[in-house]
Amino acid sequence: MYHDQGLIPFKTLAMNSGVNYTAGLPVVRTSPDHGTAYDIAGKNEASDESFRQAIYLGIEIVRNRKLYDEARDNPLKKMFFDRGRDDEKLDLMKEDEEM
């Protein structure tokens, strides 16, 4: 399926509030579903709803990325023990000893 073929049902269902989002980039990229809309520019025909939704989605993506980075910032340390003893307990509050 080509890009334009997928946009036909999307634009039909989303009406004037659709947003294009390019995933996998290091920066957030959103755009209104109508694109640049040069054909209606300056004619007071374009709806600003899709533009607003693109901005809101961009803000939400930035916030989600920040929360994801914070959650991964300090994961629990992995500790490995010899399986020979069953009575050894794992203390997660204990700091690693300096060598």
C-alpha angles and dihedrals in degrees: 000000000000126000094252093049091057093048094058096072091035094056091043092056099036095047106185099343102067122125130199113218126187108211127203098039123124087231127052113255121185131155137179114268092243092060117208093337094204090167093065099030113131094009096098090238102112120095116232092208095090091048091051091048090051090054093046092049091049091053091048092050092051091050092048092049090051092050090047092051092048092051092051094042097089112016121175113280116248115239125195124202134187107259091221096092126055097186098065112109126206115238109197093182093060116100120228113265117248114244 
